[in-house]
Amino acid sequence: MEDAERPPSRTILPADHDTRSLYFLLNSIVVPRPIAWVSSRAQDGTQNLAPHSYFTVAATDPPTISFTSIGDKDTVRNVRDTGEFVVHVVGNDLVERMNATSASAPADVSEFSLAGVTPVDADLVDAAIVAEAPVAIECALDRIVEVGNSFMVLGRCVAFHVAERLWDERDRIDPARLDAVARMGGSTYARTRDRFDLARPSYEELLDGGVTPAV
Ligand SMILES: Cc1cc2nc3c(=O)[nH]c(=O)nc-3n(C[C@H](O)[C@H](O)[C@H](O)COP(=O)(O)O)c2cc1C
């Protein structure tokens, strides 16, 4: 390894910090995070809807996504009980309604009505779809992994519903039409409107471009 100096930085050791400051640290540096707007149904039939930005693809075959609940909240309890849920993508036009569903409402109050969004039946799972959402993914619970204070929910995608208006003439999903929003630190969000393309290089192209690998 070369004898280079690290630029000035603050070193943060988790053992010296409380849960709250670690939460703010992680939320500010793991950005931008896409938002899974998760719909689930309680055993008494109440429809639940809540945003989760600890969200990503877990596997592509079988298609599996994950979201993480910090704590054992209504969403996790419902998913554990029913084994089913729906994840929606949040477009810019839905951001305020998504935010309304993050309020800590009593378990018997449906966030669909709080946010003024329309529940419609899913095809394969017992959880409602947000009619206004551009994308809805019906999921069957794969497993819940407990990690420290959190619950990572993995769901196998059993049906994708992608609004007709998102598809371009080459039958690809147009990111401009999807207009997804992402979560940054604190209450800051990002729109996905400043995009660029960057082709992935082959090793040979890197060498042709003058890169000299250390051996
Ligand atoms: C944009 C956004 C993203 C959020 N992401 C998460 C998350 O990843 N995990 C989490 O536990 N809570 C997250 N929250 C907070 C939950 O949405 C909130 O605690 C909600 O009340 C949980 O609902 P539930 O009790 O019905 O599960 C987020 C809130 C917002 C506004």
The ligand as an SDF file (V2000), in Angstrom:
LIG
                    3D

 31 33  0  0  0  0  0  0  0  0999 V2000
  -39.6450    9.0520    3.8220 C   0  0  0  0  0  0  0  0  0  0  0  0
  -39.7220    8.2440    5.0880 C   0  0  0  0  0  0  0  0  0  0  0  0
  -38.9680    7.0960    5.1860 C   0  0  0  0  0  0  0  0  0  0  0  0
  -39.0260    6.3010    6.3300 C   0  0  0  0  0  0  0  0  0  0  0  0
  -38.2650    5.1800    6.3880 N   0  0  0  0  0  0  0  0  0  0  0  0
  -38.3520    4.3590    7.4580 C   0  0  0  0  0  0  0  0  0  0  0  0
  -37.6180    3.1360    7.4980 C   0  0  0  0  0  0  0  0  0  0  0  0
  -36.8820    2.7900    6.5810 O   0  0  0  0  0  0  0  0  0  0  0  0
  -37.7790    2.3490    8.6020 N   0  0  0  0  0  0  0  0  0  0  0  0
  -38.5960    2.7000    9.6250 C   0  0  0  0  0  0  0  0  0  0  0  0
  -38.6910    1.9510   10.6000 O   0  0  0  0  0  0  0  0  0  0  0  0
  -39.3130    3.8480    9.6160 N   0  0  0  0  0  0  0  0  0  0  0  0
  -39.2190    4.6770    8.5500 C   0  0  0  0  0  0  0  0  0  0  0  0
  -39.9640    5.8310    8.5090 N   0  0  0  0  0  0  0  0  0  0  0  0
  -40.8960    6.1030    9.5960 C   0  0  0  0  0  0  0  0  0  0  0  0
  -42.1570    5.2260    9.4570 C   0  0  0  0  0  0  0  0  0  0  0  0
  -42.8110    5.4740    8.2280 O   0  0  0  0  0  0  0  0  0  0  0  0
  -43.1120    5.5110   10.6240 C   0  0  0  0  0  0  0  0  0  0  0  0
  -42.4850    5.1020   11.8300 O   0  0  0  0  0  0  0  0  0  0  0  0
  -44.4590    4.8370   10.4720 C   0  0  0  0  0  0  0  0  0  0  0  0
  -45.3250    5.3270   11.4640 O   0  0  0  0  0  0  0  0  0  0  0  0
  -44.3880    3.3310   10.5990 C   0  0  0  0  0  0  0  0  0  0  0  0
  -45.6760    2.8390   10.3740 O   0  0  0  0  0  0  0  0  0  0  0  0
  -46.2360    1.4720   10.9520 P   0  0  0  0  0  0  0  0  0  0  0  0
  -46.2360    1.6070   12.4600 O   0  0  0  0  0  0  0  0  0  0  0  0
  -47.5840    1.3950   10.3630 O   0  0  0  0  0  0  0  0  0  0  0  0
  -45.3300    0.3720   10.4910 O   0  0  0  0  0  0  0  0  0  0  0  0
  -39.8700    6.6740    7.4010 C   0  0  0  0  0  0  0  0  0  0  0  0
  -40.6330    7.8440    7.3020 C   0  0  0  0  0  0  0  0  0  0  0  0
  -40.5470    8.6260    6.1580 C   0  0  0  0  0  0  0  0  0  0  0  0
  -41.3570    9.8810    6.0520 C   0  0  0  0  0  0  0  0  0  0  0  0
  1  2  1  0
  2  3  1  0
  2 30  2  0
  3  4  2  0
  4  5  1  0
  4 28  1  0
  5  6  2  0
  6  7  1  0
  6 13  1  0
  7  8  2  0
  7  9  1  0
  9 10  1  0
 10 11  2  0
 10 12  1  0
 12 13  2  0
 13 14  1  0
 14 15  1  0
 14 28  1  0
 15 16  1  0
 16 17  1  0
 16 18  1  0
 18 19  1  0
 18 20  1  0
 20 21  1  0
 20 22  1  0
 22 23  1  0
 23 24  1  0
 24 25  2  0
 24 26  1  0
 24 27  1  0
 28 29  2  0
 29 30  1  0
 30 31  1  0
M  END
$$$$
